[in-house]
Amino acid sequence: MWKIYKLVCVENNRCYVGSTVNFKRRSKRHITELRHQYHHSHKLQADFNAYGENAFKFEILEETDNLDKAYERETHWITTLRSYPDGYNLTYDAKHLHIDPETRRKAASANAFLFQDAAYREKCRLRAKRQFASPEARRAASERQKLFVKLNPERSRQNSIAARRAAGPALKKLLAKLVRRSDGIVYESIRDAGIALCPQHHELGRSRVRQSIKLGKPATDSEWSFKWHQ
């Protein structure tokens, strides 16, 4: 059963509207992100810091058993309660397809500033490691991503293009590094090592070589391990 809820600040009556199939887990996640200063809504984070946790409370607005209906009703409540632009929502529709340019610019600027700090990057790395530590968590994340791609095909395509562009220089540098197999053979790149490992499935071979380098043990279905050649 999908629940449409709001998180309201009793000090100023501003609110955040959302929908979830697991209200208990989602509400806890909001509070955890706010306590640790990484909630996606910078407006909500600012008021949480100013007024404190006790100034906020959750309310369930309605329930539905249909995902599309949940998105429709969430959008309705965002408009009715004016949680965008007067409240804490960053977009006026539930699928988050229409984030205004100024909000995008502020978020990008804030992230760029934060990631200059090595301690913050390490904190994010450890948080992500804990978040995906169990098979159940990884499976749930995979299902959420598949649902997102299904509901937002154009945005998913744009995200994929942007990620490839951002990773381009670093990826080229990585692919050009020499790789040494445990029997002493040196390959010009991960690509060459992957082709040698799986001649019929080059992508699979590259993936197994990368995994072997990362874990420091033989690649799957292979007697050889790989590492960077110094």
DASUL-V546980 format. One record per run of one state. SS is the DSSP state (2 for helix, 1 for strand, 0 for the rest). FROM is the first residue (numbers start at 0). TO is the last residue. If there is no record, write none. Layout:
SS&FROM&TO / SS&FROM&TO
//
This chain:
0&0&0 / 1&1&8 / 0&9&13 / 1&14&19 / 0&20&21 / 2&22&34 / 0&35&40 / 2&41&50 / 0&51&51 / 2&52&54 / 1&55&63 / 0&64&65 / 2&66&79 / 0&80&89 / 1&90&90 / 0&91&97 / 1&98&98 / 0&99&99 / 2&100&113 / 0&114&116 / 2&117&130 / 0&131&133 / 2&134&150 / 0&151&151 / 2&152&174 / 0&175&177 / 1&178&180 / 0&181&184 / 1&185&186 / 0&187&188 / 2&189&196 / 0&197&200 / 2&201&214 / 0&215&224 / 1&225&227 / 0&228&229
//
